[in-house]
């Protein structure tokens, strides 16, 4: 597994630095060597050089269709192509809000204000709003509208266009499940190397989860009862699950409308686990009858969870994309008072639909 992750990381890191930047609006036709993408109201796109531009129409020269006159009233947007590598198989790849997502994790790249997007997957929907060019705010949930998660990300530009930073947070509640007693959070930082079409992101953060159960955990100590049963008058809320979490993810174009996406996460979580020991002792001189002694000892319960999620994304238009991932999960759990642990793995197939609005 370590060799697989290292190989994929190396694959993404090679040839990353091909940044793509676009500029909207109508074009300056002072240079006939400059390429533009002309997006029509009916969805058709033309890529070519602008030869003439007047108040009513423009004359463009395309590679496949030759020279064309286009009325300005039919044009939705003209974008200057800064990097010709953004043209793949004769089609222009736009930035768009989808370029900030992998499968579960995000990268540090910002999206433009009001470039909002939604994702629908097998587990539930999520929606994200770009409130500024640096900050996005989102809501995630399941199909039963519980639990609920609030997501936020703040992007930080550096002096290099090939390196971006971001800070993010996820804060959630169990909702009506478990009577709103459960809650949790994940606070993280990202660094992304590369462009929107080819990049690698390294992330690290800290996660915690409180399920809010009050039926399984006892305060550490020694207790005495008159019979053999350990009454639960000392029962308290189960301890919090917490620990660091790390991620390596990336994306690379493999065609005009297709990208290979790799996502991964590994977390090392701990939780206090209790053990009850019951022993009958001799009569106590203080009370004159037999007591039962109950010793509650706490042990650390450790769990390591690894998610590996390769997949493919197919973007049909600038407003829609579909992604399928074949994710695998491996979990290893052990306790500090045991000589061995439990290990199990299972698949999580993922299908996601992206929508820009």
C-alpha positions as CSV (number, residue, x, y, z in Angstrom):
1,X,0.0,0.0,0.0
2,X,2.9,2.4,0.8
3,X,4.4,1.7,-2.7
4,X,1.1,2.3,-4.4
5,X,0.6,5.7,-2.7
6,X,4.2,6.8,-3.4
7,X,3.9,5.8,-7.1
8,X,0.7,7.7,-7.6
9,X,2.1,10.7,-5.8
10,X,5.2,10.7,-8.0
11,X,3.0,10.3,-11.1
12,X,1.0,13.4,-10.2
13,X,4.1,15.5,-9.2
14,X,5.8,15.0,-12.6
15,X,4.7,17.7,-15.1
16,X,2.4,19.5,-12.7
17,X,3.4,23.1,-13.3
18,X,1.2,24.1,-16.2
19,X,-1.0,26.8,-14.8
20,X,-4.1,27.9,-16.6
21,X,-5.6,31.4,-16.2
22,X,-8.5,32.9,-18.1
23,X,-9.9,36.3,-18.6
24,X,-13.6,36.9,-19.3
25,X,-15.2,39.6,-21.4
26,X,-14.9,40.7,-25.0
27,X,-11.5,40.5,-26.6
28,X,-8.9,43.0,-27.6
29,X,-8.3,42.0,-31.2
30,X,-5.1,44.0,-31.5
31,X,-3.1,40.8,-31.9
32,X,-4.1,38.2,-34.5
33,X,-1.8,35.6,-32.9
34,X,-3.8,35.5,-29.7
35,X,-6.2,32.6,-29.3
36,X,-9.7,33.0,-27.8
37,X,-12.5,30.7,-26.9
38,X,-15.9,32.1,-28.0
39,X,-18.8,30.6,-26.1
40,X,-22.2,30.9,-27.7
41,X,-25.6,31.2,-26.0
42,X,-26.6,27.8,-27.4
43,X,-23.5,26.1,-25.8
44,X,-21.3,25.9,-29.0
45,X,-17.7,26.9,-28.5
46,X,-15.2,28.1,-31.1
47,X,-11.5,28.4,-30.6
48,X,-9.5,30.7,-32.9
49,X,-7.9,34.0,-33.7
50,X,-10.0,37.2,-33.9
51,X,-9.2,38.9,-37.2
52,X,-11.7,41.8,-37.0
53,X,-14.1,43.2,-34.4
54,X,-16.7,45.9,-34.9
55,X,-19.9,46.9,-33.1
56,X,-22.0,44.1,-34.7
57,X,-19.9,41.1,-35.3
58,X,-16.4,39.5,-35.2
59,X,-14.4,37.6,-37.7
60,X,-12.5,34.6,-36.3
61,X,-10.2,32.1,-37.9
62,X,-10.5,28.5,-36.6
63,X,-8.2,25.6,-37.3
64,X,-11.0,23.3,-38.6
65,X,-13.7,25.6,-40.0
66,X,-11.6,28.4,-41.4
67,X,-12.9,32.0,-41.1
68,X,-16.3,32.6,-39.6
69,X,-18.4,35.8,-39.0
70,X,-20.2,35.7,-35.6
71,X,-22.8,38.2,-34.4
72,X,-22.1,39.6,-31.0
73,X,-25.7,39.2,-29.9
74,X,-25.1,35.4,-30.2
75,X,-22.0,35.4,-28.0
76,X,-22.2,34.6,-24.4
77,X,-18.5,35.1,-23.4
78,X,-15.1,35.5,-25.0
79,X,-12.1,34.2,-23.0
80,X,-8.5,34.9,-23.8
81,X,-6.4,31.7,-23.7
82,X,-3.2,32.4,-21.8
83,X,-1.9,28.8,-21.9
84,X,-2.4,26.8,-25.1
85,X,-2.0,23.6,-23.1
86,X,-5.5,24.3,-21.8
87,X,-6.7,23.2,-25.3
88,X,-7.0,19.4,-25.3
89,X,-8.2,17.6,-28.4
90,X,-9.5,20.8,-29.8
91,X,-11.6,21.7,-26.7
92,X,-10.9,24.4,-24.0
93,X,-10.8,23.3,-20.4
94,X,-12.2,26.0,-18.1
95,X,-11.2,26.5,-14.5
96,X,-14.7,26.2,-12.8
97,X,-15.5,25.3,-9.2
98,X,-15.2,21.6,-9.8
99,X,-11.4,22.0,-10.0
100,X,-11.2,22.5,-6.2
101,X,-12.6,19.0,-5.4
102,X,-11.3,15.5,-5.5
103,X,-13.6,12.8,-4.0
104,X,-14.0,13.7,-0.4
105,X,-11.2,16.2,0.1
106,X,-10.5,19.6,-1.4
107,X,-7.4,21.4,-2.7
108,X,-6.2,24.9,-1.8
109,X,-7.1,26.5,-5.2
110,X,-9.7,29.3,-4.9
111,X,-12.8,29.8,-7.0
112,X,-14.3,33.0,-8.2
113,X,-17.1,34.7,-6.2
114,X,-20.6,33.3,-6.9
115,X,-19.2,30.3,-8.7
116,X,-21.4,28.1,-6.5
117,X,-21.6,24.3,-6.9
118,X,-23.5,21.3,-5.6
119,X,-22.6,17.6,-5.4
120,X,-25.0,14.7,-5.3
121,X,-23.7,11.3,-4.3
122,X,-25.0,8.0,-3.1
123,X,-24.8,9.1,0.6
124,X,-26.4,12.5,0.3
125,X,-26.2,16.0,-1.1
126,X,-23.9,19.0,-0.5
127,X,-23.9,22.6,-1.7
128,X,-21.1,25.1,-1.5
129,X,-21.2,28.9,-2.0
130,X,-18.3,31.1,-3.0
131,X,-18.9,34.2,-0.9
132,X,-15.7,35.8,-2.1
133,X,-12.7,35.0,-4.3
134,X,-11.0,33.4,-1.3
135,X,-13.8,32.0,0.9
136,X,-16.3,29.2,0.3
137,X,-19.1,28.1,2.7
138,X,-21.0,24.8,2.4
139,X,-23.5,22.5,3.9
140,X,-23.3,18.7,3.7
141,X,-25.8,16.1,4.9
142,X,-27.3,12.6,4.3
143,X,-30.5,11.7,2.5
144,X,-32.3,11.6,5.9
145,X,-31.0,15.2,6.6
146,X,-29.0,14.0,9.6
147,X,-26.2,14.4,10.5
148,X,-25.6,17.9,9.3
149,X,-22.1,19.4,8.5
150,X,-21.0,23.0,7.9
151,X,-17.9,23.3,5.7
152,X,-15.7,26.4,5.2
153,X,-12.4,27.0,3.3
154,X,-10.2,30.1,3.0
155,X,-7.7,30.1,0.2
156,X,-4.3,31.9,0.5
157,X,-2.3,32.9,-2.6
158,X,1.5,32.8,-2.6
159,X,4.1,34.5,-4.7
160,X,4.2,31.5,-7.0
161,X,1.2,30.7,-9.2
162,X,2.0,27.1,-8.8
163,X,1.7,26.9,-5.1
164,X,-1.5,27.7,-3.1
165,X,-2.4,27.3,0.6
166,X,-5.8,27.1,2.4
167,X,-7.3,26.6,5.8
168,X,-10.5,24.7,6.3
169,X,-12.9,23.3,8.8
170,X,-15.8,20.9,9.0
171,X,-18.2,21.1,12.0
172,X,-21.1,18.8,12.4
173,X,-23.9,17.7,14.6
174,X,-25.8,14.4,14.7
175,X,-29.0,16.3,14.2
176,X,-32.2,14.5,15.3
177,X,-30.2,11.3,15.5
178,X,-29.3,10.6,19.1
179,X,-31.3,13.8,20.1
180,X,-28.6,16.2,18.9
181,X,-26.1,14.9,21.5
182,X,-23.5,14.0,19.0
183,X,-21.0,16.4,17.5
184,X,-17.6,16.5,15.8
185,X,-15.2,18.5,13.7
186,X,-12.2,18.4,11.4
187,X,-9.8,21.4,11.1
188,X,-7.2,21.2,8.4
189,X,-4.6,23.0,6.3
190,X,-3.8,22.3,2.6
191,X,-0.9,23.0,0.3
192,X,-1.5,22.5,-3.5
193,X,1.3,22.2,-6.1
194,X,0.4,22.7,-9.8
195,X,-2.4,24.0,-12.0
196,X,-6.1,23.3,-12.0
197,X,-5.7,20.5,-14.5
198,X,-2.7,18.8,-12.9
199,X,-2.0,19.2,-9.2
200,X,-1.1,17.4,-6.0
201,X,-2.4,18.4,-2.6
202,X,-0.9,17.5,0.8
203,X,-3.2,18.1,3.8
204,X,-3.1,17.6,7.5
205,X,-5.6,18.2,10.3
206,X,-7.1,17.1,13.6
207,X,-10.5,15.4,13.9
208,X,-12.8,14.6,16.8
209,X,-16.1,13.0,17.3
210,X,-18.4,12.8,20.3
211,X,-21.3,10.3,19.8
212,X,-23.1,11.4,23.0
213,X,-23.9,7.9,24.2
214,X,-24.5,7.5,27.9
215,X,-24.8,3.8,28.3
216,X,-21.4,2.2,28.0
217,X,-18.7,4.2,29.8
218,X,-17.9,4.3,33.5
219,X,-15.7,6.7,35.4
220,X,-12.3,5.1,36.4
221,X,-12.1,4.0,40.1
222,X,-13.1,1.4,42.6
223,X,-16.7,0.8,43.6
224,X,-18.4,-1.3,46.3
225,X,-21.9,-2.8,46.2
226,X,-23.9,-5.2,48.5
227,X,-24.4,-7.6,45.7
228,X,-22.6,-8.8,42.6
229,X,-24.2,-6.3,40.2
230,X,-22.5,-3.1,39.2
231,X,-25.1,-0.4,39.1
232,X,-24.7,2.3,36.6
233,X,-25.1,5.3,38.9
234,X,-21.6,6.3,37.9
235,X,-22.2,6.0,34.2
236,X,-21.1,9.0,32.1
237,X,-21.0,10.1,28.4
238,X,-18.8,7.9,26.3
239,X,-15.3,9.5,25.7
240,X,-14.5,11.4,22.5
241,X,-12.8,9.8,19.5
242,X,-10.0,12.1,18.4
243,X,-6.7,12.1,16.5
244,X,-4.7,13.5,13.5
245,X,-5.7,12.9,9.9
246,X,-3.6,13.3,6.8
247,X,-4.3,13.3,3.0
248,X,-2.5,13.1,-0.3
249,X,-4.7,13.7,-3.4
250,X,-4.3,14.8,-7.0
251,X,-5.9,15.1,-10.4
252,X,-4.6,15.0,-14.0
253,X,-6.2,15.4,-17.4
254,X,-6.4,12.3,-19.6
255,X,-8.6,13.8,-22.3
256,X,-10.6,16.9,-23.3
257,X,-13.4,16.0,-20.9
258,X,-11.9,13.3,-18.7
259,X,-9.6,13.4,-15.6
260,X,-8.0,10.8,-13.4
261,X,-8.6,11.7,-9.7
262,X,-6.8,10.2,-6.8
263,X,-7.9,10.8,-3.2
264,X,-6.6,9.3,0.1
265,X,-6.9,9.8,3.8
266,X,-5.3,8.2,6.8
267,X,-6.2,8.9,10.4
268,X,-4.9,7.6,13.8
269,X,-7.7,7.9,16.3
270,X,-7.8,7.2,20.0
271,X,-10.6,6.6,22.5
272,X,-10.5,5.7,26.2
273,X,-12.0,2.3,26.8
274,X,-12.9,1.0,30.2
275,X,-12.6,-2.5,31.8
276,X,-14.6,-3.7,34.8
277,X,-13.1,-6.2,37.2
278,X,-15.4,-7.7,39.9
279,X,-14.1,-9.4,43.0
280,X,-15.9,-10.6,46.2
281,X,-14.0,-9.6,49.3
282,X,-14.2,-10.5,53.0
283,X,-16.7,-8.9,55.4
284,X,-15.9,-5.3,56.2
285,X,-15.4,-4.4,59.8
286,X,-17.0,-1.0,59.0
287,X,-20.4,-2.3,57.8
288,X,-20.5,-5.9,58.9
289,X,-21.5,-7.6,55.6
290,X,-20.0,-8.8,52.4
291,X,-19.1,-6.2,49.8
292,X,-18.4,-6.7,46.1
293,X,-15.5,-4.7,44.7
294,X,-15.7,-3.4,41.2
295,X,-12.5,-1.9,39.7
296,X,-12.9,0.2,36.6
297,X,-9.6,0.7,34.7
298,X,-9.2,2.8,31.6
299,X,-7.3,1.7,28.5
300,X,-6.6,3.5,25.2
301,X,-8.4,2.1,22.2
302,X,-6.5,2.9,19.0
303,X,-7.8,2.8,15.5
304,X,-6.0,3.5,12.2
305,X,-8.2,4.0,9.2
306,X,-6.9,4.2,5.6
307,X,-9.0,5.4,2.6
308,X,-7.7,5.0,-0.9
309,X,-10.0,6.4,-3.6
310,X,-8.9,6.4,-7.3
311,X,-11.5,7.4,-9.8
312,X,-12.4,9.1,-13.1
313,X,-14.2,12.4,-13.7
314,X,-16.1,13.2,-16.9
315,X,-17.1,16.8,-17.5
316,X,-19.7,17.1,-20.2
317,X,-20.2,20.9,-19.9
318,X,-18.8,23.7,-17.8
319,X,-21.8,23.3,-15.5
320,X,-22.0,19.5,-15.2
321,X,-19.6,16.6,-14.4
322,X,-19.9,13.0,-13.3
323,X,-17.3,11.1,-11.2
324,X,-17.0,7.4,-10.3
325,X,-14.5,6.2,-7.7
326,X,-13.6,2.7,-6.5
327,X,-12.7,3.4,-2.9
328,X,-11.3,1.0,-0.4
329,X,-11.2,1.3,3.3
330,X,-8.8,-0.6,5.7
331,X,-9.3,-0.3,9.5
332,X,-7.0,-1.7,12.2
333,X,-8.0,-1.4,15.9
334,X,-6.2,-2.4,19.0
335,X,-6.3,-1.7,22.8
336,X,-3.3,-1.0,25.1
337,X,-4.3,-3.9,27.3
338,X,-4.4,-6.4,24.5
339,X,-1.7,-8.2,22.7
340,X,-3.4,-8.2,19.3
341,X,-6.0,-6.1,17.4
342,X,-8.7,-6.5,14.8
343,X,-8.2,-5.7,11.1
344,X,-10.9,-5.5,8.5
345,X,-11.3,-3.9,5.0
346,X,-14.3,-3.1,2.8
347,X,-15.1,-1.3,-0.5
348,X,-17.0,2.0,-0.9
349,X,-18.1,2.5,-4.5
350,X,-18.8,6.2,-5.1
351,X,-20.8,8.0,-7.8
352,X,-21.0,11.8,-7.7
353,X,-22.8,14.3,-9.9
354,X,-21.4,17.9,-9.9
355,X,-23.5,20.9,-10.8
356,X,-22.5,24.6,-11.1
357,X,-25.1,27.3,-10.4
